[in-house]
Amino acid sequence: MIDVVIYQNSNSDYIGFKTNGHAGYDDPGHDIVCSAVSAIAITILNSIEELSDVSFTLDCDQESGNMDFMFKESPDIKAQTLIQAFVIGISGIEESYGDYICMTFKEV
């Protein structure tokens, strides 16, 4: 199962996320759930990097499926909108494939 943790500050603003694990929906290379989560995460991260000036930390391990992303400062409106889009995308995957992905929220 893929565990997705959405980091929030005390104002409930999204300030990062962590993904961990593999879905186990199908064999590696054929797992549409893993592929969908990876595609959304990479697109959002690349978009934040290209469209926003907000600095962030990112640790990735492709083999384990772990990705840990967090803003170093308050996100601007573009970065905040993009991270909201990530939550919406993951929520949609969870609705359809809830046996393979779980999203939770954590105040940090």
C-alpha positions in Angstrom: 0.0 0.0 0.0 1.1 3.6 -0.7 0.9 5.8 2.3 0.6 9.5 1.6 1.0 12.0 4.4 0.1 15.6 3.7 1.9 18.0 6.0 0.0 21.0 7.3 0.9 23.9 9.5 -1.1 25.2 12.4 -3.3 27.2 10.0 -4.1 24.0 8.1 -2.1 25.2 5.0 -0.5 22.4 3.1 3.3 22.7 3.4 4.5 19.4 2.1 3.9 15.7 1.6 5.5 12.3 2.0 4.8 9.1 0.0 5.9 5.7 1.2 5.7 2.2 -0.2 4.3 0.6 -3.3 0.6 0.0 -4.1 0.9 -3.7 -4.9 -2.0 -3.4 -7.4 0.1 -5.1 -10.1 3.6 -6.2 -10.9 6.3 -3.4 -11.0 6.1 -1.7 -14.4 2.4 -2.5 -14.7 1.1 -0.9 -11.5 -1.3 1.9 -12.5 -1.7 3.1 -9.0 2.0 3.5 -8.4 2.4 5.1 -11.8 -0.5 7.6 -11.1 0.9 8.7 -7.8 4.4 9.1 -9.2 3.2 11.0 -12.2 1.2 13.4 -10.1 4.0 13.9 -7.5 6.7 14.5 -10.1 4.5 16.9 -12.1 3.6 18.9 -9.0 7.2 19.0 -7.9 8.5 20.1 -11.3 5.7 22.7 -11.5 6.6 24.2 -8.1 10.2 24.3 -9.1 9.4 26.0 -12.4 6.6 28.3 -11.5 7.4 29.4 -7.9 10.3 30.9 -6.1 9.6 29.1 -2.9 12.5 26.9 -1.6 11.9 23.4 -0.5 13.6 20.2 0.6 13.1 16.9 -1.2 14.4 13.4 -0.4 13.6 10.6 -2.9 14.3 6.9 -3.1 12.8 5.3 -6.2 13.4 1.8 -5.1 11.4 2.1 -1.9 8.9 4.5 -3.3 9.7 7.1 -0.6 9.4 10.8 -1.4 9.6 13.5 1.3 8.9 17.1 0.2 8.5 20.2 2.4 8.5 23.9 1.8 11.3 25.7 3.7 9.2 28.9 3.9 5.6 29.9 3.5 4.4 28.9 0.0 3.3 31.6 -2.3 -0.1 31.4 -4.0 1.3 29.4 -7.0 3.0 26.8 -4.8 -0.1 26.6 -2.5 -2.4 26.0 -5.4 -0.1 23.3 -6.8 0.1 21.4 -3.5 -3.7 21.6 -3.3 -3.8 20.1 -6.8 -1.6 17.2 -5.5 -4.1 16.6 -2.6 -7.0 16.6 -5.1 -5.3 14.2 -7.4 -4.3 11.8 -4.6 -7.8 12.0 -3.2 -9.2 10.9 -6.6 -6.9 7.9 -6.7 -7.8 7.0 -3.2 -11.5 7.1 -4.1 -11.0 4.6 -6.9 -8.2 2.5 -5.4 -8.6 2.8 -1.7 -7.3 -0.7 -1.1 -3.9 0.4 -2.5 -3.4 3.9 -1.2 -4.2 5.8 2.0 -3.9 9.6 2.5 -3.6 11.1 5.9 -3.0 14.7 7.2 -0.4 15.6 9.8 0.3 18.9 11.5 4.0 19.7 11.6 
